[in-house]
Amino acid sequence: MPVSVDTLRLQLDYSAWASQRLMDAAAKLSEEELTRDFKTADKTVLDTLVHIYAADRIWLSRVLGETRTSFSGPEDRDLTLLQTEWPALHQRWKLWLRDFNDDDVLRAISYHDLKGRPYSQPAWQILLHLVNHGTHHRGQVSGFLRAMNHTPPPLDLMAYYRTI
């Protein structure tokens, strides 16, 4: 069932808010903590944040009809770069969604994955996937912080609602 464009805007804003809070927490870590291998798919706090950022970026390129040939590169493994580029990426998402109405969220977006396979999905599904994906991986980073005896910032959607 599709959701309203206002709900999608709210979800995108939430995702930007939560990612920023986690980047702020990561900025307080030592280099050793930032790059400690937790034996997960993305291994470290930094690499997991890079994974979320790269997914946000590749999905934006897909909805814009642009082609990316790689998911991420070594140049992305830089917290300072993430602190600058990720908020700018969130602004590009907001700009893309700015003129949408509730009918536009139903519009199918055709794209190719990195293996060249074609897909087509409604905009609302892509946006909810984007937010859900980020939430999943931010939860992993929160767990990494706890494992290192740091208290992660509250990232719950309800915590966000209480700030707006």
VOPAGU-2260 file (C-alpha; in pm, 1 decimal, decimal comma):
REM VOPAGU-2260
SITE   aa  ch    i         X         Y         Z
SITE  MET   A    0       0,0       0,0       0,0
SITE  PRO   A    1     151,7     334,2     -98,0
SITE  VAL   A    2     208,4     613,9     149,2
SITE  SER   A    3     166,0     987,4     112,0
SITE  VAL   A    4     443,7    1208,5     -12,5
SITE  ASP   A    5     439,2    1388,0     324,7
SITE  THR   A    6     507,3    1057,3     499,4
SITE  LEU   A    7     797,8     991,0     263,5
SITE  ARG   A    8     940,7    1337,1     330,8
SITE  LEU   A    9     913,8    1273,2     702,7
SITE  GLN   A   10    1086,9     937,7     666,6
SITE  LEU   A   11    1370,5    1092,1     464,9
SITE  ASP   A   12    1413,2    1363,3     726,9
SITE  TYR   A   13    1419,9    1099,1     998,7
SITE  SER   A   14    1687,5     903,1     815,3
SITE  ALA   A   15    1904,3    1215,0     776,0
SITE  TRP   A   16    1857,1    1300,9    1145,5
SITE  ALA   A   17    1948,5     949,0    1261,8
SITE  SER   A   18    2250,2     924,4    1032,6
SITE  GLN   A   19    2378,7    1261,2    1153,0
SITE  ARG   A   20    2343,4    1157,4    1517,8
SITE  LEU   A   21    2539,3     840,8    1451,2
SITE  MET   A   22    2811,5    1026,5    1260,8
SITE  ASP   A   23    2841,8    1266,7    1554,0
SITE  ALA   A   24    2886,1     968,9    1787,6
SITE  ALA   A   25    3139,5     808,2    1552,2
SITE  ALA   A   26    3341,0    1132,1    1543,8
SITE  LYS   A   27    3415,0    1082,1    1915,7
SITE  LEU   A   28    3572,7     740,5    1859,5
SITE  SER   A   29    3942,1     671,5    1836,1
SITE  GLU   A   30    4078,7     548,7    1503,6
SITE  GLU   A   31    4110,6     200,9    1655,6
SITE  GLU   A   32    3745,4     202,3    1763,3
SITE  LEU   A   33    3627,1     343,0    1431,7
SITE  THR   A   34    3801,6      62,1    1243,9
SITE  ARG   A   35    3759,7    -229,3    1489,1
SITE  ASP   A   36    3650,5    -542,5    1303,9
SITE  PHE   A   37    3323,1    -677,1    1445,0
SITE  LYS   A   38    3317,8    -970,1    1199,1
SITE  THR   A   39    2997,8    -854,3    1028,8
SITE  ALA   A   40    2942,5    -800,1     657,5
SITE  ASP   A   41    3066,0    -441,0     671,5
SITE  LYS   A   42    3305,1    -514,1     960,1
SITE  THR   A   43    3357,7    -174,9    1126,2
SITE  VAL   A   44    3173,7     134,8    1243,8
SITE  LEU   A   45    3329,3     333,5     960,1
SITE  ASP   A   46    3263,4      73,9     690,8
SITE  THR   A   47    2902,8      30,8     801,2
SITE  LEU   A   48    2845,5     406,6     786,8
SITE  VAL   A   49    3009,0     411,6     442,8
SITE  HIS   A   50    2776,5     129,5     335,8
SITE  ILE   A   51    2466,3     326,7     437,0
SITE  TYR   A   52    2597,4     642,3     267,3
SITE  ALA   A   53    2688,2     454,4     -51,1
SITE  ALA   A   54    2342,5     293,9     -63,8
SITE  ASP   A   55    2177,3     633,4     -19,2
SITE  ARG   A   56    2395,3     764,5    -301,3
SITE  ILE   A   57    2339,7     477,8    -543,8
SITE  TRP   A   58    1963,8     484,1    -493,4
SITE  LEU   A   59    1959,3     856,6    -563,9
SITE  SER   A   60    2153,7     798,4    -884,5
SITE  ARG   A   61    1898,0     533,8    -981,6
SITE  VAL   A   62    1594,7     754,9    -926,2
SITE  LEU   A   63    1767,7    1034,6   -1117,5
SITE  GLY   A   64    1839,5     801,5   -1408,8
SITE  GLU   A   65    2214,6     826,9   -1360,3
SITE  THR   A   66    2453,4     534,4   -1387,9
SITE  ARG   A   67    2706,8     444,9   -1120,8
SITE  THR   A   68    2956,9     173,6   -1200,6
SITE  SER   A   69    3054,8     100,7    -841,2
SITE  PHE   A   70    2888,1     100,2    -503,3
SITE  SER   A   71    3170,4     264,5    -311,6
SITE  GLY   A   72    3543,4     312,4    -327,7
SITE  PRO   A   73    3837,1     355,4     -92,0
SITE  GLU   A   74    3793,6     732,9    -108,4
SITE  ASP   A   75    3458,5     692,1      70,5
SITE  ARG   A   76    3626,0     542,5     380,7
SITE  ASP   A   77    3672,1     881,9     541,4
SITE  LEU   A   78    3452,9    1005,4     825,2
SITE  THR   A   79    3534,1    1367,6     740,5
SITE  LEU   A   80    3410,1    1309,4     385,8
SITE  LEU   A   81    3091,1    1149,5     520,0
SITE  GLN   A   82    3032,0    1444,4     752,6
SITE  THR   A   83    3039,7    1677,4     452,9
SITE  GLU   A   84    2896,3    1469,3     170,6
SITE  TRP   A   85    2618,7    1280,3     346,5
SITE  PRO   A   86    2420,6    1589,1     454,7
SITE  ALA   A   87    2460,4    1723,9     100,5
SITE  LEU   A   88    2328,9    1392,7     -33,0
SITE  HIS   A   89    2027,0    1416,0     196,8
SITE  GLN   A   90    1960,0    1763,5      57,3
SITE  ARG   A   91    1968,9    1622,2    -295,7
SITE  TRP   A   92    1709,9    1361,3    -190,6
SITE  LYS   A   93    1488,5    1635,9     -46,7
SITE  LEU   A   94    1525,2    1839,7    -364,5
SITE  TRP   A   95    1428,3    1538,4    -576,8
SITE  LEU   A   96    1115,4    1481,2    -366,7
SITE  ARG   A   97    1028,0    1850,5    -326,5
SITE  ASP   A   98     778,2    1881,6    -612,8
SITE  PHE   A   99     622,9    1536,3    -573,9
SITE  ASN   A  100     255,0    1492,1    -495,2
SITE  ASP   A  101      73,6    1182,5    -375,7
SITE  ASP   A  102      24,0    1060,1    -732,3
SITE  ASP   A  103     394,1    1094,6    -811,0
SITE  VAL   A  104     490,8     846,4    -538,8
SITE  LEU   A  105     309,2     578,9    -741,0
SITE  ARG   A  106     526,6     645,6   -1046,2
SITE  ALA   A  107     740,3     350,8   -1148,1
SITE  ILE   A  108    1112,1     415,7   -1158,2
SITE  SER   A  109    1316,3     195,8   -1389,0
SITE  TYR   A  110    1680,5     134,8   -1309,9
SITE  HIS   A  111    1959,9    -119,0   -1339,6
SITE  ASP   A  112    2149,9    -272,7   -1050,4
SITE  LEU   A  113    2528,9    -288,3   -1051,1
SITE  LYS   A  114    2515,7    -617,2   -1242,2
SITE  GLY   A  115    2310,5    -451,9   -1516,4
SITE  ARG   A  116    1982,5    -625,9   -1429,9
SITE  PRO   A  117    1675,7    -409,6   -1499,8
SITE  TYR   A  118    1413,0    -338,6   -1236,4
SITE  SER   A  119    1115,1    -108,1   -1200,9
SITE  GLN   A  120     943,9      -9,6    -876,9
SITE  PRO   A  121     721,3     267,5    -748,6
SITE  ALA   A  122     900,6     563,2    -595,6
SITE  TRP   A  123     739,2     503,2    -256,2
SITE  GLN   A  124     884,1     150,5    -235,6
SITE  ILE   A  125    1232,1     273,8    -317,7
SITE  LEU   A  126    1214,3     547,2     -56,3
SITE  LEU   A  127    1083,9     319,8     217,2
SITE  HIS   A  128    1352,6      65,6     129,6
SITE  LEU   A  129    1616,6     336,8     154,4
SITE  VAL   A  130    1503,7     439,5     502,5
SITE  ASN   A  131    1458,5      81,7     622,8
SITE  HIS   A  132    1803,8     -17,6     494,5
SITE  GLY   A  133    1963,7     272,9     677,0
SITE  THR   A  134    1774,7     193,3     997,1
SITE  HIS   A  135    1895,6    -167,3     988,6
SITE  HIS   A  136    2259,8     -72,5     951,7
SITE  ARG   A  137    2242,5     216,4    1198,8
SITE  GLY   A  138    2120,2     -42,5    1448,5
SITE  GLN   A  139    2435,4    -243,5    1379,5
SITE  VAL   A  140    2654,3      59,9    1444,4
SITE  SER   A  141    2464,7     126,1    1767,3
SITE  GLY   A  142    2545,6    -230,1    1871,8
SITE  PHE   A  143    2913,2    -177,9    1787,9
SITE  LEU   A  144    2917,0     133,5    2006,0
SITE  ARG   A  145    2763,8     -59,3    2296,5
SITE  ALA   A  146    3017,9    -339,4    2251,3
SITE  MET   A  147    3291,1     -77,0    2297,9
SITE  ASN   A  148    3122,3      58,8    2614,5
SITE  HIS   A  149    2986,8     371,4    2445,9
SITE  THR   A  150    2624,2     474,9    2474,5
SITE  PRO   A  151    2479,7     526,5    2127,9
SITE  PRO   A  152    2246,9     820,7    2071,4
SITE  PRO   A  153    1875,6     743,5    2067,4
SITE  LEU   A  154    1780,5     676,4    1704,9
SITE  ASP   A  155    1423,8     555,6    1743,7
SITE  LEU   A  156    1164,6     705,5    1515,7
SITE  MET   A  157     972,8     811,6    1827,6
SITE  ALA   A  158    1280,8    1001,0    1951,6
SITE  TYR   A  159    1283,4    1183,6    1618,6
SITE  TYR   A  160     912,0    1263,2    1640,2
SITE  ARG   A  161     975,7    1420,1    1978,8
SITE  THR   A  162    1223,5    1664,5    1821,8
SITE  ILE   A  163     994,1    1799,9    1551,0
